[in-house]
Amino acid sequence: MLKNILSLIILLFTSFSLLRAQDAPVHFKLSTKKISDCEYDLLFNATIDAPWHMYSLVKAAEDGPNPTVFLFTKSEDYELVGKTKESKPVKEFDKVFEMNVQYFEHTATFTQRIKLKTDKKVSIKGKYEFQACTEEKCIFPPADNFAFDLQGTAVCLNNTSGFNDVNAAQPEVSAVCVCDTQAILAATNVSENHGNVNENSAAGASTSEQPVIREQTTTPLEEKSFWGIFIAGFIGGLAALLTPCVFPMIPMNVSFFTKQSKTKAQGIRNALLYSISIIILYVGLGLGVTLIFGAGALHTLSTNVWFNLAFFVLLLVFAMSFLGAFEITLPSGFINKMDAKSDKGGYLGIFFMAFTLALVSFSCTGPIIGTLLVQASSTGNITGPFFGMFGFALALALPFGLFAAFPGWLNSLPQSGGWLNAVKVTLGFLELALALKFASNADLVVQAGILTREVFIGLWIVIFALLTMYLIGMYKTSHDSDLKHVSVGRLFVAIVSFFLTVYLIPGLWGAPLKLLSGILPPLEYSESPHGFGASSNLSPEKSIPQDSEYSKYMEVNKNGIVHFKNDYEHALAYAKKVGKPLLIDFTGHACANCRKTEDYVWPDPEVTTRLNNDVVLVSLYVDDKRALDPKDYMTVQWYGKERQITDIGDKFKYMQEKVYGQSTQPLYVLVDSNEKVLAPIRGYNPSIPEYIIWLKEGTSKYKK
């Protein structure tokens, strides 16, 4: 039985590994074929996961898909014989790109013949890159390294030349093909500020059939800590355990296993199977929702106005239920059928017992699970919901296994009573506070100015003040019993709630409230951005460079940093004029990690100085739903469909995904005047020293 349990656990993590593997739909296997003592064929055999396909070495057209590219590091020890060859591609008209393209499905083989020119061991190195697409989306993975080690012979020393060294015409440092940023913006033909600010952008377009190669160094973006998501899920599971829907089930179910089992070992085994069934159910739920909608789709939905409003209403309903207005239950007939199946015994019966627990506890666990899934899916990666739900399920399942192994511990459990309803009411207040966050996201995206920072903080002060008063017994709800004394646990929660209440109050007068950075609306989204009755300590007229042509397009943000907002064209033109690199900040009004960077990293004196003096900063809001001028609407091929770009956010979201192959925010890209990337593309990372090093690296490379 222990083997079965271990097999289930291994299956979970194997499934996780397979899901991670989906991030790379094209897999290369390298090999060599000897032609003569000095000549070899280097073979790149690609296996392509369905339904993906990758493109041929031949570029279809200037605005077509990126071709597959192989670049070899120049060396005197070998030479390339001819060009890289490929197996026969599929040739057909592509509706997305509206042109004839050549691509590979399932498998592809690329061959490059080389000739050795030395009798020593030769290491042939380089990089390859490709674009892979399905009917719905495309990815642009960063260039990957390759290396072949071959042994030369004495014959090779006297057998040089005779072939054109085609490698000499290639760059010594491998590069990545990226789309031209200006071309992307020109294709959408949209801009908040109209004007011809880049006269030479068209002249810079390549008319060659070969791909335009630009140096770009990329590293994987810093993903949101999956340990953090796991811990958040685990805490959510512990909170669910203390609700009236779950807590009474612990002694009841454990007693069932211990009394119905013939031996103690059998009871422990059944309880462990029950616990594993809970984990499988909840992890399956998380992965199922993500697979249906897609982690990336959920990330996109997280900034959608209607999605945030719908979740606001949902959490509001759950909060009212927790506070005692009504009970939310699933159909009793369905629950009874599942409960009947649990009486069958055996593994199937144990599984349906776990399923029944999930159904019965839905009214308490539903809000926690829903919130957790949305937050975990903001990673844009399927592993976020996996870790979140695994943490939740583990916390929920752990007591059943432990109490079955040590049944004596059941005597130490507190008796069910009024304290369970107090936990539920407390969760109701927290759900109410969280519901406001989703309403705030919707308000920020459309810039409606309804839930401003002061209004949001004021509502939270009321919520946590009422929670504090409830916890110390100043009033009770309809389901509460009389409170004879305040327990230690209840007192500690009341202290935390009262601390939040007091901490929030200065925020009405402009305090930054950094502990809640990313949760509260940003400081600039206030009725009085510098506090009631206060005046700004910044002087925009003096801070903004006195440039007759570009000053009118610049702003000063809350940290005193001069930047362009939603105006890429003027920002790039100004960067060229003053001879500085351009720092592109892909951000969002509803982006929590963007606010954390702006509240923790940018205020650092050295960071602020460098952002003001060494670069030109442009902030592009990908969730800004304000409409563009109708004359700037443009129809593009995006996500496998013909779509019309009608708002500011879609303009820059399209640019971010098309040019840099990323969809998460924040995203920081440092480019030169020709839009070549100067430093590794950077995602969210709260380390100030690393941010400074990153800025130094990019600006130093620009100066060179």
C-alpha positions as CSV (number, residue, x, y, z in Angstrom):
1,M,0.0,0.0,0.0
2,L,2.9,2.3,0.7
3,K,4.1,1.7,-2.8
4,N,0.6,2.8,-4.1
5,I,0.7,6.0,-2.1
6,L,4.3,6.8,-3.3
7,S,3.1,6.1,-6.9
8,L,0.3,8.6,-6.6
9,I,2.7,11.3,-5.2
10,I,5.2,10.5,-8.0
11,L,2.4,10.8,-10.5
12,L,1.5,14.2,-9.3
13,F,5.0,15.5,-9.7
14,T,5.5,13.7,-13.0
15,S,2.4,15.5,-14.3
16,F,3.8,18.7,-13.1
17,S,7.1,18.0,-15.0
18,L,5.2,17.2,-18.1
19,L,3.2,20.4,-17.8
20,R,6.5,22.4,-17.5
21,A,7.7,20.6,-20.6
22,Q,4.9,22.2,-22.5
23,D,6.7,25.5,-22.2
24,A,9.1,24.3,-24.9
25,P,7.1,22.7,-27.8
26,V,10.2,22.2,-30.0
27,H,12.9,19.8,-28.8
28,F,16.3,19.6,-30.6
29,K,18.6,16.5,-30.6
30,L,22.1,17.1,-32.0
31,S,24.2,14.5,-33.8
32,T,27.0,14.3,-36.4
33,K,27.6,12.3,-39.5
34,K,31.2,11.7,-40.8
35,I,31.6,12.4,-44.5
36,S,35.4,12.2,-44.7
37,D,38.4,12.6,-42.4
38,C,37.9,16.4,-42.3
39,E,34.2,16.8,-43.3
40,Y,31.2,16.3,-41.1
41,D,27.5,17.0,-41.3
42,L,26.1,18.6,-38.2
43,L,22.5,17.4,-37.7
44,F,19.8,19.3,-35.8
45,N,16.8,17.0,-35.4
46,A,13.8,18.8,-34.1
47,T,10.7,17.1,-32.6
48,I,7.7,19.4,-32.6
49,D,4.8,18.9,-30.2
50,A,1.3,18.9,-31.7
51,P,-0.4,21.2,-32.6
52,W,2.7,23.4,-32.8
53,H,4.7,24.1,-36.0
54,M,8.0,25.9,-36.7
55,Y,9.1,27.8,-39.7
56,S,11.6,27.1,-42.5
57,L,15.0,28.7,-42.9
58,V,13.6,30.7,-45.8
59,K,11.9,33.9,-44.7
60,A,8.5,34.3,-46.4
61,A,8.4,38.1,-46.5
62,E,9.4,41.1,-44.5
63,D,6.2,41.0,-42.4
64,G,6.0,37.2,-42.3
65,P,6.9,34.8,-39.5
66,N,10.5,34.7,-38.3
67,P,12.5,31.9,-40.0
68,T,14.6,29.4,-38.1
69,V,18.2,30.7,-37.8
70,F,21.5,28.9,-37.1
71,L,24.5,31.1,-36.3
72,F,28.0,29.7,-35.8
73,T,30.8,31.3,-33.8
74,K,33.6,32.2,-36.1
75,S,36.8,30.1,-35.7
76,E,40.0,29.5,-37.6
77,D,39.7,25.7,-36.9
78,Y,36.8,25.0,-39.3
79,E,34.8,26.5,-42.1
80,L,31.2,26.1,-43.2
81,V,30.6,24.3,-46.4
82,G,27.7,25.9,-48.1
83,K,24.5,27.0,-46.4
84,T,22.4,25.2,-43.8
85,K,20.0,22.7,-45.5
86,E,16.6,21.6,-44.2
87,S,14.2,18.7,-44.7
88,K,11.2,19.3,-47.0
89,P,8.8,21.7,-45.4
90,V,5.0,22.1,-45.8
91,K,4.2,24.9,-48.2
92,E,0.8,26.6,-48.1
93,F,-1.1,29.8,-47.7
94,D,-1.3,31.0,-44.1
95,K,-4.5,32.8,-43.2
96,V,-2.9,34.4,-40.1
97,F,0.0,36.0,-42.0
98,E,-2.0,36.2,-45.3
99,M,0.9,34.9,-47.4
100,N,2.5,31.7,-48.5
101,V,4.7,30.2,-45.8
102,Q,6.9,27.2,-45.3
103,Y,6.8,25.3,-42.0
104,F,7.5,22.0,-40.3
105,E,5.1,19.8,-38.3
106,H,6.0,16.9,-36.0
107,T,9.7,16.7,-37.1
108,A,12.3,18.6,-39.0
109,T,16.0,18.1,-39.8
110,F,18.6,20.8,-40.4
111,T,22.0,20.0,-41.8
112,Q,25.2,22.0,-41.9
113,R,28.3,20.6,-43.4
114,I,31.6,21.8,-41.9
115,K,35.3,21.2,-42.8
116,L,37.9,21.0,-40.1
117,K,41.2,22.8,-40.6
118,T,43.3,21.5,-37.7
119,D,44.5,18.3,-36.3
120,K,43.3,19.3,-32.8
121,K,40.0,18.8,-31.1
122,V,37.6,21.4,-32.3
123,S,34.6,22.8,-30.4
124,I,32.0,24.1,-32.9
125,K,29.7,26.5,-31.0
126,G,26.8,28.7,-31.9
127,K,23.1,29.5,-31.3
128,Y,19.8,28.7,-33.0
129,E,16.4,30.4,-32.7
130,F,13.0,29.9,-34.1
131,Q,9.4,31.0,-34.0
132,A,6.7,28.4,-33.1
133,C,3.0,28.8,-33.6
134,T,-0.4,27.1,-33.3
135,E,-3.6,28.4,-34.8
136,E,-4.1,30.5,-31.7
137,K,-0.8,31.8,-30.6
138,C,3.0,32.1,-31.3
139,I,6.0,32.0,-29.1
140,F,9.5,33.5,-29.7
141,P,11.9,31.5,-27.4
142,P,15.3,33.1,-26.7
143,A,18.2,31.8,-28.7
144,D,19.6,28.5,-27.4
145,N,23.3,27.4,-27.5
146,F,24.7,24.4,-29.2
147,A,28.1,22.8,-29.3
148,F,29.8,19.9,-31.2
149,D,33.2,18.5,-30.3
150,L,35.1,16.9,-33.2
151,Q,38.6,15.6,-33.5
152,G,40.7,16.8,-36.4
153,T,43.5,14.9,-38.2
154,A,46.8,15.7,-39.8
155,V,45.2,15.5,-43.2
156,C,43.0,18.5,-42.3
157,L,46.1,20.7,-41.9
158,N,46.9,20.5,-45.6
159,N,43.3,20.6,-46.8
160,T,42.2,24.1,-46.2
161,S,40.6,26.7,-48.5
162,G,38.7,25.6,-51.6
163,F,35.5,26.7,-50.1
164,N,34.0,30.1,-49.4
165,D,34.1,30.9,-45.7
166,V,30.4,31.8,-45.4
167,N,30.9,32.2,-41.7
168,A,33.0,35.3,-42.3
169,A,29.9,37.2,-43.3
170,Q,28.0,36.2,-40.2
171,P,28.3,38.0,-36.9
172,E,30.7,36.5,-34.4
173,V,28.3,36.8,-31.6
174,S,25.1,35.0,-32.1
175,A,21.9,37.0,-32.1
176,V,18.2,36.7,-31.9
177,C,15.8,37.7,-34.6
178,V,13.2,40.2,-33.2
179,C,10.5,42.1,-35.0
180,D,11.1,45.8,-35.6
181,T,9.4,47.8,-32.8
182,Q,8.7,50.8,-34.9
183,A,7.4,48.5,-37.7
184,I,4.9,47.0,-35.2
185,L,3.7,50.4,-34.1
186,A,3.5,51.5,-37.7
187,A,1.5,48.4,-38.5
188,T,-1.1,49.3,-35.8
189,N,-0.8,53.0,-36.8
190,V,-1.9,54.1,-33.4
191,S,-0.5,56.7,-31.0
192,E,-1.9,58.8,-28.2
193,N,0.1,61.8,-29.4
194,H,0.0,62.2,-33.2
195,G,2.9,63.4,-35.1
196,N,5.7,62.3,-37.4
197,V,8.4,61.8,-34.9
198,N,10.5,59.1,-36.6
199,E,11.2,60.0,-40.1
200,N,13.9,57.5,-40.7
201,S,12.0,54.5,-39.3
202,A,10.9,53.4,-42.7
203,A,14.3,53.9,-44.1
204,G,15.7,51.5,-41.5
205,A,13.5,48.6,-42.7
206,S,15.3,45.8,-44.3
207,T,14.3,44.7,-47.8
208,S,16.5,41.7,-47.8
209,E,15.1,38.2,-48.0
210,Q,17.4,37.3,-45.1
211,P,16.1,37.9,-41.5
212,V,17.2,41.1,-39.9
213,I,19.5,40.1,-37.1
214,R,19.9,42.2,-34.0
215,E,21.8,41.4,-30.9
216,Q,19.6,40.7,-28.0
217,T,20.5,39.1,-24.7
218,T,17.6,37.5,-22.9
219,T,17.3,35.6,-19.7
220,P,14.2,33.9,-18.4
221,L,12.0,36.4,-16.5
222,E,12.0,36.1,-12.8
223,E,8.9,34.1,-12.2
224,K,6.7,34.8,-9.2
225,S,8.0,32.7,-6.3
226,F,6.2,29.4,-6.6
227,W,7.1,28.8,-2.9
228,G,5.2,32.0,-2.2
229,I,2.1,30.7,-4.1
230,F,2.4,27.3,-2.3
231,I,2.6,29.0,1.1
232,A,-0.4,31.2,0.2
233,G,-2.3,28.1,-0.8
234,F,-1.2,26.3,2.4
235,I,-2.4,29.2,4.6
236,G,-5.7,29.2,2.7
237,G,-6.1,25.5,3.4
238,L,-5.4,26.1,7.1
239,A,-8.1,28.8,7.1
240,A,-10.5,26.5,5.5
241,L,-9.9,23.9,8.1
242,L,-11.1,26.3,10.8
243,T,-14.5,26.9,9.2
244,P,-17.8,25.3,10.3
245,C,-18.0,23.3,7.0
246,V,-14.7,21.4,7.5
247,F,-13.6,21.4,11.2
248,P,-16.4,19.1,12.5
249,M,-15.6,16.6,9.7
250,I,-12.1,15.9,11.1
251,P,-13.0,13.9,14.2
252,M,-16.1,12.3,12.4
253,N,-14.1,11.0,9.4
254,V,-11.1,10.0,11.4
255,S,-13.3,8.0,13.8
256,F,-14.9,6.3,10.9
257,F,-11.5,5.1,9.6
258,T,-10.3,3.9,12.9
259,K,-13.5,2.2,14.0
260,Q,-14.3,0.6,10.6
261,S,-10.8,-0.7,10.0
262,K,-9.8,-4.1,11.3
263,T,-6.3,-3.0,12.3
264,K,-4.7,0.3,13.2
265,A,-2.5,0.0,10.1
266,Q,-5.5,-0.4,7.9
267,G,-7.1,2.7,9.5
268,I,-4.0,4.7,8.8
269,R,-3.8,3.4,5.3
270,N,-7.4,4.4,4.6
271,A,-6.9,7.9,6.1
272,L,-3.8,8.4,4.0
273,L,-5.7,7.4,0.9
274,Y,-8.4,9.8,1.9
275,S,-5.9,12.6,2.3
276,I,-4.3,11.8,-1.1
277,S,-7.7,11.8,-2.7
278,I,-8.3,15.3,-1.4
279,I,-5.0,16.5,-2.9
280,I,-5.8,14.9,-6.2
281,L,-9.3,16.4,-6.3
282,Y,-8.2,20.0,-5.6
283,V,-5.0,19.9,-7.7
284,G,-7.1,18.4,-10.5
285,L,-9.6,21.3,-10.1
286,G,-6.8,23.9,-10.3
287,L,-5.2,22.3,-13.4
288,G,-8.5,21.7,-15.0
289,V,-9.6,25.3,-14.8
290,T,-6.2,26.4,-16.1
291,L,-6.2,23.9,-18.9
292,I,-9.7,24.9,-20.0
293,F,-9.0,28.7,-19.9
294,G,-5.2,28.7,-20.2
295,A,-2.9,30.2,-17.6
296,G,-2.1,33.0,-20.0
297,A,-5.8,33.6,-20.6
298,L,-6.4,33.9,-16.9
299,H,-3.5,36.3,-16.6
300,T,-5.1,38.4,-19.3
301,L,-8.5,38.2,-17.6
302,S,-7.0,39.5,-14.4
303,T,-6.9,43.0,-16.0
304,N,-10.3,42.6,-17.8
305,V,-12.9,45.1,-16.5
306,W,-15.8,42.7,-16.6
307,F,-13.9,39.8,-15.1
308,N,-12.9,42.0,-12.1
309,L,-16.4,43.3,-11.7
310,A,-17.8,39.7,-11.9
311,F,-15.3,38.6,-9.2
312,F,-16.2,41.6,-7.1
313,V,-19.9,40.6,-7.1
314,L,-19.0,37.0,-6.5
315,L,-16.8,37.8,-3.5
316,L,-19.4,40.2,-2.2
317,V,-22.0,37.4,-2.3
318,F,-19.7,35.0,-0.5
319,A,-18.8,37.7,2.1
320,M,-22.6,38.2,2.8
321,S,-22.9,34.4,3.2
322,F,-20.0,34.3,5.6
323,L,-21.5,37.2,7.6
324,G,-24.7,35.2,8.1
325,A,-27.1,36.6,5.5
326,F,-27.7,33.2,3.9
327,E,-26.1,29.9,3.2
328,I,-24.7,28.8,-0.1
329,T,-25.0,25.1,-0.8
330,L,-24.8,22.8,-3.7
331,P,-28.0,20.8,-4.8
332,S,-28.7,18.3,-2.0
333,G,-29.7,15.6,-4.4
334,F,-26.2,15.7,-6.0
335,I,-24.5,15.6,-2.7
336,N,-26.6,12.7,-1.5
337,K,-25.7,10.7,-4.6
338,M,-22.0,11.2,-4.0
339,D,-22.4,10.4,-0.4
340,A,-24.1,7.1,-1.3
341,K,-21.2,6.1,-3.5
342,S,-18.9,6.6,-0.5
343,D,-20.6,3.7,1.2
344,K,-19.4,1.2,-1.3
345,G,-16.1,0.7,0.5
346,G,-12.6,0.1,-1.0
347,Y,-10.5,2.7,-2.7
348,L,-13.5,4.0,-4.8
349,G,-15.6,4.6,-1.7
350,I,-12.7,6.5,0.0
351,F,-12.3,8.7,-3.0
352,F,-16.0,9.5,-3.0
353,M,-15.8,10.3,0.7
354,A,-13.2,12.9,-0.2
355,F,-15.4,14.1,-3.0
356,T,-18.3,14.5,-0.6
357,L,-16.1,16.5,1.7
358,A,-15.2,18.9,-1.1
359,L,-18.9,19.3,-2.0
360,V,-20.2,19.8,1.5
361,S,-17.5,22.3,2.4
362,F,-17.9,24.3,-0.9
363,S,-19.7,27.2,0.8
364,C,-16.6,27.8,3.0
365,T,-13.8,26.7,0.6
366,G,-15.2,28.2,-2.6
367,P,-14.2,31.8,-1.9
368,I,-10.7,30.8,-0.8
369,I,-10.2,28.5,-3.8
370,G,-11.5,31.1,-6.3
371,T,-9.3,33.9,-4.9
372,L,-6.3,31.6,-4.9
373,L,-6.8,30.5,-8.5
374,V,-7.0,34.0,-9.8
375,Q,-3.9,35.1,-7.9
376,A,-1.9,32.0,-8.9
377,S,-2.9,32.3,-12.5
378,S,-1.4,35.8,-12.6
379,T,1.9,34.1,-13.2
380,G,0.8,33.3,-16.7
381,N,2.1,29.8,-16.1
382,I,0.3,26.6,-15.4
383,T,2.6,25.8,-12.5
384,G,1.1,28.7,-10.5
385,P,-2.3,27.1,-10.0
386,F,-0.6,23.7,-9.5
387,F,1.5,24.9,-6.5
388,G,-1.4,27.0,-5.1
389,M,-3.9,24.2,-5.1
390,F,-1.3,21.7,-4.0
391,G,-0.6,23.8,-0.9
392,F,-4.3,24.3,-0.2
393,A,-5.1,20.6,-0.5
394,L,-2.1,19.6,1.5
395,A,-3.1,21.8,4.4
396,L,-6.7,20.5,4.1
397,A,-5.7,16.8,4.0
398,L,-2.9,16.8,6.6
399,P,-5.0,16.6,9.7
400,F,-6.9,13.5,8.5
401,G,-3.7,11.6,8.0
402,L,-2.1,12.8,11.2
403,F,-5.1,12.2,13.5
404,A,-5.6,8.7,11.9
405,A,-1.9,7.9,12.7
406,F,-2.2,9.4,16.2
407,P,-5.9,9.1,17.2
408,G,-5.1,10.2,20.8
409,W,-4.6,13.7,19.4
410,L,-8.3,14.0,18.8
411,N,-8.8,14.6,22.5
412,S,-6.8,17.7,22.3
413,L,-9.0,19.2,19.5
414,P,-11.2,22.1,20.7
415,Q,-14.9,21.3,20.8
416,S,-17.0,22.7,17.9
417,G,-18.8,25.8,19.0
418,G,-19.3,29.5,18.5
419,W,-15.7,30.0,17.8
420,L,-16.2,28.3,14.4
421,N,-18.8,30.9,13.4
422,A,-16.3,33.7,14.6
423,V,-13.8,32.3,12.1
424,K,-16.4,32.3,9.4
425,V,-17.4,35.9,10.1
426,T,-13.8,37.0,10.2
427,L,-13.3,35.4,6.7
428,G,-16.4,37.3,5.6
429,F,-14.8,40.6,6.5
430,L,-11.6,39.6,4.7
431,E,-13.6,38.6,1.6
432,L,-15.4,42.0,1.7
433,A,-12.0,43.8,1.8
434,L,-10.7,41.6,-1.0
435,A,-13.8,42.2,-3.1
436,L,-13.0,45.9,-3.1
437,K,-9.6,45.1,-4.5
438,F,-11.2,43.6,-7.6
439,A,-13.6,46.5,-7.9
440,S,-10.5,48.8,-7.7
441,N,-8.8,46.9,-10.5
442,A,-11.8,47.5,-12.8
443,D,-11.8,51.2,-11.8
444,L,-8.1,51.6,-12.4
445,V,-8.3,50.0,-15.8
446,V,-10.9,52.3,-17.1
447,Q,-9.6,55.3,-15.0
448,A,-13.1,56.0,-13.8
449,G,-11.9,57.8,-10.7
450,I,-14.6,56.2,-8.4
451,L,-12.6,54.0,-6.1
452,T,-9.8,56.5,-5.6
453,R,-7.1,55.8,-3.0
454,E,-8.9,57.8,-0.3
455,V,-12.2,56.1,-0.9
456,F,-10.5,52.6,-0.9
457,I,-8.5,53.3,2.3
458,G,-11.6,54.8,4.0
459,L,-13.7,51.7,3.2
460,W,-10.9,49.4,4.5
461,I,-10.6,51.4,7.7
462,V,-14.3,50.9,8.3
463,I,-14.1,47.1,7.5
464,F,-11.1,46.4,9.8
465,A,-12.5,48.7,12.5
466,L,-15.8,46.7,12.5
467,L,-13.8,43.4,12.5
468,T,-11.8,44.6,15.5
469,M,-15.0,45.5,17.4
470,Y,-16.6,42.2,16.5
471,L,-13.6,40.2,17.7
472,I,-13.5,41.9,21.1
473,G,-17.2,41.3,21.6
474,M,-18.7,44.7,21.1
475,Y,-21.4,43.2,18.9
476,K,-22.4,39.8,17.5
477,T,-24.1,38.4,14.4
478,S,-27.2,36.3,14.2
479,H,-25.4,33.0,14.4
480,D,-23.1,33.9,17.3
481,S,-23.3,32.6,20.8
482,D,-22.6,34.8,23.8
483,L,-19.0,35.7,24.3
484,K,-18.0,35.1,27.9
485,H,-14.4,36.0,27.4
486,V,-11.9,36.9,24.6
487,S,-9.6,34.0,23.8
488,V,-5.9,34.5,23.2
489,G,-6.2,33.6,19.5
490,R,-9.1,35.9,19.1
491,L,-7.2,38.7,20.8
492,F,-4.2,38.3,18.6
493,V,-6.4,38.5,15.4
494,A,-8.1,41.6,16.9
495,I,-4.6,43.2,17.5
496,V,-3.7,42.6,13.8
497,S,-7.0,44.0,12.6
498,F,-6.7,47.1,14.9
499,F,-3.1,47.6,13.7
500,L,-4.3,47.6,10.1
501,T,-7.0,50.1,11.0
502,V,-4.5,52.5,12.6
503,Y,-1.9,52.0,9.9
504,L,-4.3,52.9,7.2
505,I,-5.5,56.2,8.7
506,P,-2.4,58.3,7.7
507,G,-2.9,57.1,4.1
508,L,-5.8,59.5,3.9
509,W,-3.3,62.3,4.3
510,G,-0.8,60.9,1.7
511,A,1.2,58.4,3.6
512,P,2.8,55.9,1.2
513,L,1.6,52.8,3.2
514,K,4.4,50.6,1.7
515,L,3.3,47.5,3.6
516,L,0.2,47.4,1.4
517,S,2.0,48.3,-1.8
518,G,0.3,46.7,-4.8
519,I,-2.9,46.2,-3.0
520,L,-4.0,49.8,-2.5
521,P,-4.6,52.1,-5.5
522,P,-1.4,54.0,-6.4
523,L,-0.7,57.3,-4.7
524,E,-1.2,59.3,-7.9
525,Y,-4.7,57.8,-8.3
526,S,-5.9,60.1,-5.5
527,E,-8.3,63.0,-5.1
528,S,-5.3,64.8,-3.5
529,P,-2.1,62.9,-4.6
530,H,0.0,64.7,-2.0
531,G,-2.5,64.4,0.9
532,F,-5.3,66.6,2.2
533,G,-4.2,70.2,2.3
534,A,-0.7,69.4,1.3
535,S,1.3,70.7,-1.7
536,S,3.6,68.8,-3.9
537,N,7.2,68.7,-2.9
538,L,8.1,68.3,-6.5
539,S,8.3,71.0,-9.1
540,P,7.4,69.5,-12.4
541,E,8.2,72.7,-14.3
542,K,11.7,72.6,-12.9
543,S,12.1,68.8,-13.0
544,I,11.0,68.3,-16.6
545,P,13.8,69.2,-19.1
546,Q,13.2,72.5,-20.8
547,D,12.9,71.1,-24.4
548,S,10.5,73.1,-26.6
549,E,9.8,70.0,-28.7
550,Y,9.3,67.3,-26.1
551,S,8.6,68.8,-22.7
552,K,4.9,68.8,-23.3
553,Y,4.9,65.0,-23.6
554,M,6.7,64.4,-20.3
555,E,5.4,63.9,-16.8
556,V,6.9,63.6,-13.3
557,N,5.7,60.5,-11.4
558,K,5.2,60.1,-7.6
559,N,8.9,59.3,-7.2
560,G,10.1,62.5,-8.9
561,I,11.1,60.6,-12.1
562,V,10.6,62.2,-15.4
563,H,8.9,59.9,-17.9
564,F,6.8,59.6,-21.0
565,K,3.4,57.9,-20.5
566,N,1.8,55.8,-23.2
567,D,3.9,57.6,-25.8
568,Y,6.5,55.3,-27.2
569,E,7.2,57.2,-30.4
570,H,8.0,60.6,-28.8
571,A,10.1,58.8,-26.1
572,L,12.2,57.0,-28.6
573,A,12.7,60.2,-30.7
574,Y,13.7,62.1,-27.6
575,A,16.1,59.3,-26.5
576,K,17.8,59.6,-29.9
577,K,18.0,63.4,-29.6
578,V,19.7,63.4,-26.2
579,G,21.8,60.3,-26.8
580,K,20.5,58.1,-24.1
581,P,19.1,54.5,-24.0
582,L,15.3,54.1,-23.8
583,L,13.9,52.1,-20.8
584,I,10.6,50.6,-21.8
585,D,8.4,49.9,-18.8
586,F,5.5,47.6,-19.8
587,T,3.2,48.1,-16.8
588,G,-0.5,48.1,-15.9
589,H,-2.9,50.0,-13.7
590,A,-4.0,46.8,-12.0
591,C,-0.5,45.3,-11.8
592,A,0.4,44.7,-8.1
593,N,4.1,43.8,-8.8
594,C,4.4,47.0,-10.9
595,R,3.4,49.1,-7.9
596,K,5.9,47.2,-5.7
597,T,8.7,48.1,-8.0
598,E,7.6,51.7,-8.1
599,D,7.2,51.8,-4.3
600,Y,10.3,49.9,-3.2
601,V,12.9,50.0,-6.0
602,W,12.4,53.3,-7.8
603,P,12.5,55.5,-4.7
604,D,16.0,54.4,-3.9
605,P,18.2,57.5,-4.4
606,E,20.6,55.9,-6.8
607,V,17.9,54.2,-8.9
608,T,16.0,57.5,-9.1
609,T,19.1,59.4,-10.1
610,R,20.0,56.9,-12.8
611,L,16.4,56.8,-14.2
612,N,16.4,60.6,-14.4
613,N,20.0,61.1,-15.7
614,D,21.1,57.9,-17.6
615,V,18.0,56.8,-19.5
616,V,14.8,58.0,-21.0
617,L,11.8,56.2,-19.3
618,V,8.5,55.4,-21.0
619,S,5.7,53.7,-19.2
620,L,3.3,51.8,-21.4
621,Y,0.1,50.6,-19.7
622,V,-1.1,47.4,-21.3
623,D,-4.5,47.4,-19.5
624,D,-5.5,51.0,-20.2
625,K,-8.9,50.6,-21.7
626,R,-9.3,54.2,-22.8
627,A,-10.2,54.4,-26.4
628,L,-7.9,55.5,-29.2
629,D,-9.0,58.1,-31.7
630,P,-11.2,56.2,-34.2
631,K,-9.0,57.2,-37.1
632,D,-6.1,55.3,-35.3
633,Y,-8.0,52.0,-35.2
634,M,-6.2,49.2,-37.0
635,T,-7.0,45.6,-37.9
636,V,-4.2,43.1,-37.1
637,Q,-3.7,39.4,-37.0
638,W,-3.4,38.6,-33.3
639,Y,-4.0,35.3,-31.4
640,G,-4.9,33.6,-34.6
641,K,-7.7,36.0,-35.5
642,E,-8.3,39.2,-37.2
643,R,-8.7,41.8,-34.5
644,Q,-9.2,45.5,-34.3
645,I,-7.1,47.5,-31.9
646,T,-9.3,50.2,-30.4
647,D,-7.8,51.1,-27.1
648,I,-4.4,52.2,-25.7
649,G,-3.8,49.0,-23.7
650,D,-4.2,46.7,-26.7
651,K,-1.8,48.8,-28.6
652,F,1.0,48.2,-26.2
653,K,0.0,44.7,-25.3
654,Y,0.2,43.8,-29.0
655,M,3.6,45.5,-29.2
656,Q,4.9,43.6,-26.1
657,E,3.8,40.2,-27.3
658,K,4.8,40.7,-30.9
659,V,8.2,42.2,-30.3
660,Y,9.3,40.6,-27.1
661,G,7.2,37.5,-26.9
662,Q,6.1,38.2,-23.3
663,S,2.7,38.9,-21.8
664,T,3.4,39.5,-18.1
665,Q,3.9,42.7,-16.3
666,P,6.1,44.4,-15.2
667,L,8.5,44.0,-18.1
668,Y,11.6,46.2,-18.4
669,V,13.4,46.4,-21.7
670,L,16.5,48.7,-22.2
671,V,17.1,49.5,-25.8
672,D,19.4,51.8,-27.8
673,S,18.5,54.3,-30.6
674,N,18.1,51.4,-33.1
675,E,15.9,49.5,-30.6
676,K,18.5,46.8,-30.0
677,V,18.2,45.3,-26.5
678,L,21.1,46.3,-24.3
679,A,20.6,44.1,-21.2
680,P,18.7,41.0,-20.3
681,I,14.9,41.6,-20.4
682,R,13.8,42.0,-16.8
683,G,10.6,41.0,-15.1
684,Y,9.6,41.6,-11.5
685,N,12.5,41.4,-9.0
686,P,12.4,43.6,-5.9
687,S,16.2,43.6,-5.4
688,I,17.5,47.2,-5.6
689,P,21.2,46.2,-6.0
690,E,20.3,43.9,-8.9
691,Y,18.2,46.7,-10.5
692,I,21.2,49.1,-10.3
693,I,23.6,46.5,-11.8
694,W,21.1,45.9,-14.6
695,L,20.9,49.7,-15.3
696,K,24.7,50.0,-15.2
697,E,25.1,47.1,-17.6
698,G,22.7,48.5,-20.1
699,T,24.0,52.1,-20.0
700,S,27.6,51.0,-20.2
701,K,26.9,48.9,-23.3
702,Y,25.1,51.9,-24.8
703,K,28.1,54.2,-24.2
704,K,30.5,51.7,-25.8
